[in-house]
Amino acid sequence: MKRLISAACVAATLVLGLVAARPAEAKVHGKLVEYKDGATVLEGYLAVDDAAKGKRPGILVVHAWMGIDDNVKKHTDALAQLGYVAFAADIYGKGVRPKDKDEAGKLAGKFKADRPLLRQRVTAGLTELTKQTNVDAAKTAAVGYCFGGTTVLELARSGAQVAGVVSFHGGLDSPTPADGKNIKAKVLVLHGAADPYSKPADVTAFEKELTDAKVDWQFEQFGGAVHCFTDPTAGSDASQGCAYDAAADKRSWTAMKSFFDELFAAKK
C-alpha cells in the first residue's frame, strides 16, 4: 500500500510540475497604431499575443471596402492567437471611414483606379509591420478581404518581399498583367465559385498571368459561395451576390493556416 501511495504522490507531483511548466495562457492585445504614407496620416490596428516570446512571423491584414472595422479587427486578433504578429493596414487614412456602401464604393474605387497609389499605401502598412521589434522581417505574409484581397495581390505584383499573399474573395483583375513577372510571393486565392463580381474572363486572365510568370499559386473555390463569404454582417441571402457562408468561411481559414504552416516551416 505504501508503494501505491508513493507512486500516486510521484505521479501527482509530475502532473503539477507539467501544469506549472506550461506557458501562460494566450492573451491577445490589440491597439491602434498611427503611422504615415508620406504626408498622409494612417491608423492601423496591431494585435499581439503577449504570451508568445521572441521574434515571430508578421502578417499584414488589409480591410474590405468599409475600412478598418470590427470584422477586420476580429481577423487580426485571430491571427495573433495563432502566434503571429498581425497588423491591419489602413488604406484610406486616419479618420476616413465610410458611413455607408455608397461612400465605401467611391473610396475603394478611387484606389482601384489608381493601382500605384494602392501599392504605395499597402507598402506603407508592410513597412510599419516590419518595424515591430517582435516581427521576424524575413517571415512575412499578407491577407486581404474583398477590396483587401485585391490590395494584397497588388502588393505581390509590386515585387514586395513577402513570403506569401492570401486573397479572400478579392478582385482578380489587373490593368497591367505584365506585372505578374514581379511577383516573388507564393499566392493563395480563396474564391466563391458563385461570386457574381468576378467575371470568368478575370479568373482566366489571372490564372494566365501567374502561370506565364511562373508564380507558385493556388486557386481554391467554394461551391455555392458568393462575394463576402467571410463576413457575418453580410447576411445569408446569396441571391444578393454578397453573403456570409459559414462553411466557406471555416474552410478558407483552414486553407490559409495550412498555407502559412508551409510558408514559414520552410524558413526555419
C-alpha positions in Angstrom: 0.0 0.0 0.0 2.8 2.4 0.8 4.3 1.8 -2.6 1.0 2.6 -4.2 0.6 5.8 -2.2 4.2 6.8 -3.0 3.7 6.1 -6.7 0.5 8.2 -6.7 2.2 11.0 -5.0 5.0 11.0 -7.6 2.5 11.0 -10.4 0.6 13.9 -8.9 3.8 15.8 -8.4 4.8 15.2 -12.1 1.3 16.4 -13.3 1.5 19.5 -11.1 5.0 20.2 -12.4 3.8 19.9 -16.0 0.9 22.3 -15.4 3.3 24.8 -13.8 5.7 24.5 -16.7 3.1 25.4 -19.3 3.4 28.8 -20.8 1.0 31.5 -19.7 -2.4 31.3 -21.4 -2.5 33.2 -24.7 -3.8 36.8 -24.2 -4.1 38.9 -27.3 -3.8 42.7 -27.0 -4.9 45.0 -29.8 -4.2 48.6 -30.2 -4.4 51.4 -32.8 -1.1 52.5 -34.3 -0.6 55.8 -36.1 1.8 55.8 -39.0 2.3 57.6 -42.3 2.5 57.2 -46.0 4.4 60.4 -47.0 2.4 63.2 -45.5 -0.8 61.1 -45.2 -1.5 60.0 -41.6 -2.9 56.5 -41.3 -4.2 54.5 -38.3 -3.8 50.7 -38.4 -4.6 48.1 -35.8 -1.9 45.9 -34.2 -2.7 42.6 -32.4 -0.1 40.6 -30.4 -0.2 37.6 -28.2 1.7 38.7 -25.1 2.4 35.1 -24.1 4.5 34.5 -27.2 8.2 35.2 -26.8 10.9 36.2 -29.3 10.5 37.2 -32.9 7.8 35.6 -34.9 6.3 35.9 -38.4 4.3 39.0 -39.2 1.0 39.0 -41.1 -0.3 42.2 -42.8 -4.1 42.3 -42.9 -6.0 44.5 -45.4 -9.5 45.6 -44.8 -12.6 45.3 -47.1 -14.2 48.4 -48.6 -15.7 49.6 -45.2 -12.2 50.3 -43.9 -10.8 49.1 -40.5 -13.9 47.8 -38.7 -14.8 45.2 -36.1 -14.6 42.4 -38.7 -11.0 43.1 -39.8 -10.0 43.5 -36.1 -11.6 40.1 -35.4 -9.5 38.5 -38.1 -6.4 40.3 -37.0 -6.9 39.2 -33.4 -7.5 35.6 -34.6 -4.1 35.7 -36.5 -2.4 36.9 -33.3 -4.0 34.0 -31.4 -2.2 31.7 -33.9 1.1 33.1 -32.7 1.7 35.7 -35.4 2.2 39.5 -35.0 -0.8 40.8 -37.0 -1.2 44.3 -38.3 -4.3 45.7 -40.1 -3.1 48.3 -42.5 -5.2 51.5 -43.1 -5.5 52.2 -46.8 -7.9 55.1 -46.6 -6.3 57.4 -44.0 -6.8 58.2 -40.3 -10.4 59.1 -39.6 -11.5 58.3 -43.2 -14.2 55.7 -42.6 -17.1 55.3 -45.0 -20.5 55.7 -43.4 -22.3 53.5 -46.0 -21.9 51.3 -49.0 -22.1 54.2 -51.5 -19.3 56.0 -49.7 -17.3 52.8 -49.4 -17.7 52.2 -53.2 -16.3 55.6 -54.0 -13.4 55.2 -51.7 -12.4 51.7 -52.8 -13.0 52.8 -56.4 -10.5 55.6 -56.1 -7.7 53.3 -55.1 -8.7 50.5 -57.6 -8.5 53.1 -60.3 -5.0 54.2 -59.1 -3.0 51.0 -58.6 0.3 52.8 -58.0 -1.3 54.7 -55.1 -2.9 51.5 -53.8 0.5 49.7 -53.9 2.2 52.6 -52.2 -0.4 52.7 -49.4 -0.3 48.9 -48.7 3.5 49.0 -48.8 3.4 51.7 -46.0 1.5 49.2 -43.9 4.0 46.4 -44.6 6.8 48.7 -43.6 5.1 49.5 -40.3 4.6 45.8 -39.6 8.3 45.0 -40.1 9.2 47.9 -37.8 7.7 46.0 -34.8 10.5 44.6 -32.7 8.9 41.2 -32.3 8.5 40.6 -36.0 10.9 38.5 -38.0 11.2 40.6 -41.1 12.3 37.6 -43.1 9.0 35.9 -42.4 6.0 38.0 -43.5 2.8 37.5 -45.4 -0.3 39.4 -46.3 -4.0 38.6 -46.2 -6.9 40.7 -47.6 -10.7 40.6 -47.8 -12.7 41.8 -50.8 -11.1 45.2 -51.6 -8.2 44.0 -49.4 -7.9 40.8 -51.4 -7.3 43.0 -54.5 -4.8 45.0 -52.5 -2.6 42.1 -51.4 -2.5 40.9 -54.9 -1.3 44.3 -56.0 1.3 44.2 -53.2 2.6 40.9 -54.7 2.6 42.5 -58.2 4.7 45.3 -56.9 7.5 42.8 -56.2 7.2 43.1 -52.4 9.4 40.8 -50.3 6.7 38.8 -48.6 6.6 35.0 -48.4 3.0 34.8 -49.5 -0.3 36.6 -50.0 -3.8 35.3 -49.4 -6.9 36.8 -51.1 -10.3 36.1 -49.6 -13.0 36.9 -52.2 -10.9 39.6 -53.7 -11.0 41.1 -57.2 -8.6 39.4 -59.5 -8.4 41.9 -62.4 -5.2 43.7 -63.3 -4.8 46.7 -65.6 -1.1 45.7 -66.0 -1.0 41.9 -66.2 2.7 42.0 -67.2 3.4 43.0 -63.6 2.9 39.3 -62.7 6.5 38.9 -63.5 7.4 40.9 -60.4 5.7 38.5 -58.0 8.1 36.9 -55.6 5.5 35.6 -53.2 3.5 32.4 -53.2 -0.1 33.2 -53.9 -3.3 31.6 -52.4 -6.7 32.8 -53.7 -9.8 31.7 -51.8 -12.8 32.3 -54.0 -16.5 31.9 -54.0 -17.4 29.8 -57.0 -20.7 31.7 -57.4 -19.2 35.2 -56.9 -21.0 37.4 -59.4 -18.4 40.2 -59.1 -15.6 38.1 -60.6 -16.1 37.6 -64.3 -14.9 34.2 -65.7 -12.7 36.2 -68.0 -11.0 37.8 -65.0 -10.3 34.4 -63.5 -8.9 33.1 -66.7 -6.7 36.1 -67.2 -5.5 35.9 -63.6 -4.5 32.3 -63.9 -2.7 33.0 -67.2 -0.9 36.0 -65.6 0.5 33.9 -62.8 1.2 30.8 -64.9 3.1 32.9 -67.5 5.1 34.5 -64.7 5.9 31.0 -63.2 4.4 32.0 -59.9 3.7 29.4 -57.2 0.0 29.8 -57.0 -3.1 28.1 -55.7 -6.8 28.8 -56.5 -9.4 27.3 -54.2 -13.1 27.7 -55.0 -16.0 27.1 -52.6 -19.2 25.8 -54.3 -22.3 28.0 -53.8 -20.3 30.7 -52.0 -20.7 34.3 -53.3 -18.8 37.5 -52.5 -18.3 38.4 -48.8 -18.4 34.8 -47.7 -16.2 35.5 -44.6 -18.3 38.5 -43.4 -21.1 37.5 -40.9 -22.6 41.0 -41.2 -23.3 40.4 -44.9 -26.4 38.3 -44.2 -27.3 34.9 -45.7 -29.1 35.7 -48.9 -26.8 34.5 -51.6 -29.1 35.9 -54.3 -27.8 39.4 -53.3 -24.3 38.4 -54.5 -22.7 39.2 -51.2 -23.5 36.9 -48.3 -21.9 35.0 -45.4 -21.2 31.3 -45.8 -20.2 29.6 -42.6 -18.7 26.5 -44.3 -16.7 28.5 -46.8 -15.5 30.8 -44.0 -14.2 27.9 -42.0 -12.7 26.0 -44.9 -10.9 29.1 -46.2 -9.5 29.9 -42.8 -8.2 26.3 -42.6 -6.6 26.6 -46.0 -4.9 29.8 -45.0 -3.5 28.3 -41.9 -2.1 25.3 -43.9 -0.6 27.8 -46.4 1.2 29.7 -43.6 2.4 26.5 -42.0 4.1 25.6 -45.3 5.5 29.1 -45.8 7.1 29.5 -42.5 8.2 26.0 -41.9 10.4 26.2 -45.0 12.2 29.2 -43.4 13.1 27.6 -40.1 
